[in-house]
Amino acid sequence: MSAVLTQNTAREFTRIMGVGAARGDVVVTNEDVCQWIDSSDEWIQKRTGIVTRRRADAETSLLDLAETAARGALQSAGIEGSQLGAVIISTVTSPYATPSAAAALADRLGATPAPAFDISAACAGYCYGVAQADALVKSGAAEYVLVVGAEKLSDIIDNHERTISFLLGDGAGAVVIGPSETAGIGPSVWGSDGSKWDAIGMTHSMLDLRDVAVQAEEDPQGNALVAETEAKLWPTLRQDGQTVFRWAVWGMAKEAQRALDAAGITADDLSVFLPHQANMRIIDEMAKQLKLPESVAIARDIADTGNTSAASIPLAMHRMLEERPELSGTLGLQIGFGAGLVFGAQVIVLP
Amino acid sequence: MGREISVGRVPAQEKGSLMASNEEILAGLAEIVNEETGLATEAVQLDKSFTDDLDIDSISMMTIVVNAEEKFDVKIPDEEVKNLKTVGDAVNFIANAQA
């Protein structure tokens, strides 16, 4: 008779135990932006709802932002770094393709030797991380999992282009997910649509950058670096705003509704709506499509933080709970969506 | 005088009551534009440019397109939206898509 395997014992319920936040220290106003693009404060506010965006200074790294948010989440959850069973960072702005930012963060937090890895799911990254953490805790693979959405988007923008750069900020938001006596995280509704791979992304690949670097090396006087290739030196973000807007509002309203259905609740049961802080017009139109009752508080952190990609939902959650602590323990709907295209949504009990 | 855009009873009308005439499409579009922007429905004329005359930005344009899709039961692909420069372009596209 062969040996019998032992498998992890699954848990029934999970919850978000705490949330932490870090915003860049530098306040970038619409006036600042108008030095780079031909625009006005009124134009930017009307189209995006953004008054200021927060960016990190040159000395503050992605990891610094992630660490500040993570320490806040651990403190609010009442958990030590050493208790973490996994550390996940969702980011598209780690300056190193490898090793992961998460491994370095785990070490800073005293979580070593916890498993640590990065997720690349852009503005859906935090919800992807929650889906992962929820599954890890439920399966018994880990007890407490740290999920950080962290971005230093100012490293990958071109301030002089006008499709996306002026929306973006730097920050990190983090949550700790752990076991619960009652249901605290509804089923994850998540997915992708790679047919729209080109709708948001980098101007060119790292291989293009390497080719330019090789040229420069072969021609140290720089004659090879004609204007055409000069523009290719450092890849930056672009988007097709109209395509993204249609997908984000009407496509994502459907997915948000699926997340409500999967959790067995209706919009009337919600107290908070936490959409990715992409653009105020998207947030307003989504709320309209979802027919959210007046009683639902809608996160609008974008107005002075800007769009911080994977960090935006936990940042908005943290702010909502600071401003309205009585919402702790009530139901929120979170939905992230972005480059890929990818999306993820969950109904959650607010920590 | 500028180019004439046909607003007559196109064959669509003869195909059944589900099809809207160009006049009905224009009236329906005007309502959608009014709802999105607050512009008077009378301002929405066939020769008007969405951006230059009606001051409709790209995000509002997309909202109008999606609402028009629903109202007239047609598909207006993303890559087609940039070709809809005037109200008449949109009316013609919707009429053809319905045919």
Chai-1 contact restraints between the chains, C-beta under 6 A:
chainA,res_idxA,chainB,res_idxB,connection_type,confidence,min_distance_angstrom,max_distance_angstrom,comment,restraint_id
A,Q242,B,S58,contact,1.0,0.0,6.0,A-B,restraint_1
A,Q242,B,M62,contact,1.0,0.0,6.0,A-B,restraint_2
A,T243,B,D78,contact,1.0,0.0,6.0,A-B,restraint_3
A,F245,B,I59,contact,1.0,0.0,6.0,A-B,restraint_4
A,F245,B,M62,contact,1.0,0.0,6.0,A-B,restraint_5
A,R246,B,M62,contact,1.0,0.0,6.0,A-B,restraint_6
A,W250,B,V66,contact,1.0,0.0,6.0,A-B,restraint_7
A,R281,B,I59,contact,1.0,0.0,6.0,A-B,restraint_8
